[in-house]
Amino acid sequence: MFNTILIRTAGKSCLPISGHLQCIHAKCLSQLTENQVELMRKKLPQKKAIKGVKHIILVASGKGGVGKSTTAVNLATALKCVAPNKDIGLLDADVFGPSIPLMMNLHETPLINNDNLMVPLINYGVKCMSMGNLITNQSAAIWRGLMVMNAIDKLIRGVSWDHTDYMIVDTPPGTGDTHLSLAQNLPISGNITGA
């Protein structure tokens, strides 16, 4: 439709710029940009890397029971087989239905190190952490929003993930708070999504 933007300069002439047809005072445009940048700095959450983790890969799907956990476990163990010198981590972010402990045959409770951080459990050469290792089989996790996010934050930041080259994150089904929070707060290197 329109293919030119005109910017009105101090001399009140219009300069063509590709885009839509508009006349904007150049000084206002630059101030608007500075204001927008300042607002973004103040209000948007900053992505904070997990200490010691180089790459984070999410495994997600809008549906349950489609193989997210199986894919996450297979990806983590395959990475370890293909690159045995790399440290691989597997985080079970599905706090309501944690399946990683069963799939990785890890039924212990993690130890706490001198820095008051949980030490990931290791099997098949993969470091693992799951809410399933912190609650008993008889305990039901009945949590809402903020409690879930606090639990996931504890699994991310309250664990000694030092020297982890790739962290595979098994997410719960759907597209809820967990996914949004992970995407907004962590520097995600890649994701695998399904049906």
C-alpha positions in Angstrom: 0.0 0.0 0.0 2.3 2.8 1.2 5.9 2.3 0.6 7.6 5.4 2.1 8.1 7.0 5.5 8.8 10.7 5.5 10.7 12.1 8.4 10.4 15.8 9.0 13.7 17.3 10.0 14.3 20.6 11.9 14.3 22.4 8.5 10.7 21.1 8.0 11.5 19.2 4.9 10.6 15.6 4.5 13.2 12.8 3.9 12.0 9.5 2.4 12.6 6.3 4.3 11.3 2.9 3.2 8.1 1.9 4.9 4.6 3.5 5.4 3.9 7.2 4.4 4.2 9.3 7.6 5.7 12.6 8.6 7.5 12.5 12.0 9.8 15.0 13.6 13.3 13.4 13.8 14.0 14.6 17.3 10.7 13.1 18.6 11.6 9.8 16.9 15.0 9.7 18.6 13.5 10.5 22.0 10.8 7.9 21.6 13.5 5.3 20.8 15.5 6.3 23.9 12.4 6.2 26.1 11.5 2.8 24.8 15.0 1.5 25.4 14.9 2.9 29.0 11.5 1.3 29.6 12.7 -2.0 28.3 15.8 -1.9 30.6 13.6 -1.2 33.6 10.7 -3.5 33.1 11.8 -6.6 31.1 13.4 -9.4 33.0 17.0 -10.0 32.2 17.9 -13.5 31.0 20.3 -15.0 33.5 22.5 -17.9 32.6 22.7 -20.9 34.9 26.1 -20.9 36.5 28.3 -23.5 34.8 25.8 -24.3 31.9 26.8 -23.5 28.4 23.7 -24.6 26.3 20.1 -25.1 27.3 17.8 -27.1 25.1 14.0 -27.3 25.9 11.9 -30.3 25.0 8.2 -29.2 24.8 4.8 -30.1 23.4 1.3 -28.8 23.9 0.0 -32.4 24.6 0.7 -34.8 27.3 1.8 -38.4 26.7 3.5 -37.8 23.4 7.1 -38.7 24.4 8.7 -35.5 25.7 10.4 -37.2 28.6 11.5 -40.1 26.4 12.9 -37.7 23.9 14.7 -35.7 26.6 16.2 -38.9 28.2 17.2 -40.3 24.8 18.7 -36.9 23.7 20.7 -36.6 26.9 22.1 -40.2 26.8 22.7 -40.0 23.1 24.7 -36.8 23.5 26.8 -38.5 26.2 27.4 -41.5 23.9 28.4 -39.3 20.9 30.5 -36.8 23.0 31.7 -38.7 26.1 34.0 -35.8 27.0 31.0 -33.4 27.3 29.1 -33.0 30.5 25.3 -33.4 30.0 22.6 -32.4 32.4 18.9 -33.4 32.4 16.4 -31.3 34.3 12.8 -32.5 34.8 10.8 -29.3 34.9 7.5 -31.2 35.1 6.9 -30.8 38.8 3.4 -32.4 38.6 4.4 -35.6 36.8 8.1 -36.1 37.1 9.2 -39.1 35.1 12.9 -38.6 34.8 13.8 -40.5 38.0 12.1 -43.6 36.8 13.4 -43.4 33.3 17.0 -42.7 34.5 16.7 -45.3 37.3 17.5 -42.7 40.0 15.5 -43.0 43.2 17.9 -41.4 45.7 17.6 -37.9 47.3 20.3 -35.5 46.1 23.1 -34.6 48.6 23.8 -31.0 49.6 27.3 -29.6 49.0 29.3 -27.1 51.1 27.8 -24.2 49.0 24.3 -25.4 50.2 23.5 -26.5 46.6 22.0 -29.8 45.6 24.4 -32.2 43.8 22.8 -33.7 40.7 22.3 -37.4 40.7 24.2 -39.2 37.9 23.4 -42.2 35.8 24.6 -43.2 32.3 27.0 -40.3 32.7 24.2 -37.8 32.7 23.6 -35.3 35.6 19.9 -35.4 36.6 17.6 -33.3 38.8 13.9 -33.7 39.3 11.2 -32.9 41.8 10.6 -36.6 41.8 13.9 -37.0 43.7 12.7 -34.5 46.3 9.2 -35.8 47.2 8.1 -39.3 48.1 5.9 -41.4 45.8 3.0 -40.9 48.1 3.2 -37.1 48.1 1.0 -35.3 45.7 2.3 -32.0 44.4 -0.7 -29.7 44.6 0.8 -26.3 43.8 -0.2 -23.2 41.9 1.6 -20.6 39.8 4.2 -19.0 42.0 4.9 -22.2 44.0 5.6 -24.0 40.8 7.9 -21.3 39.6 9.8 -21.3 42.9 10.2 -25.0 42.7 11.6 -24.8 39.2 13.9 -22.0 40.2 15.2 -24.1 43.0 15.9 -27.0 40.5 17.7 -24.6 38.2 19.6 -22.2 40.6 19.7 -24.4 43.7 21.7 -27.2 42.0 25.4 -27.4 41.4 25.3 -27.7 37.6 29.0 -26.7 37.2 30.8 -27.6 34.0 27.6 -28.7 32.1 28.0 -28.3 28.4 24.4 -29.2 27.5 21.3 -29.1 29.7 18.3 -30.8 28.4 15.1 -29.6 30.0 12.0 -31.8 30.0 9.0 -29.5 30.3 5.4 -30.3 31.3 2.7 -30.6 28.7 1.0 -27.4 27.5 2.2 -23.8 27.2 1.7 -22.5 30.7 3.7 -20.5 33.2 6.6 -23.0 33.3 7.3 -22.6 29.6 6.9 -18.8 29.6 9.1 -18.4 32.6 11.9 -20.6 31.2 11.8 -18.8 27.9 11.8 -15.3 29.5 14.4 -16.0 32.1 16.9 -18.4 30.6 19.2 -18.0 27.5 17.7 -20.9 25.5 20.1 -22.3 22.9 17.4 -24.5 21.2 14.2 -26.4 21.6 12.5 -29.5 20.4 8.7 -29.3 20.0 6.2 -31.9 19.2 2.5 -32.3 18.6 
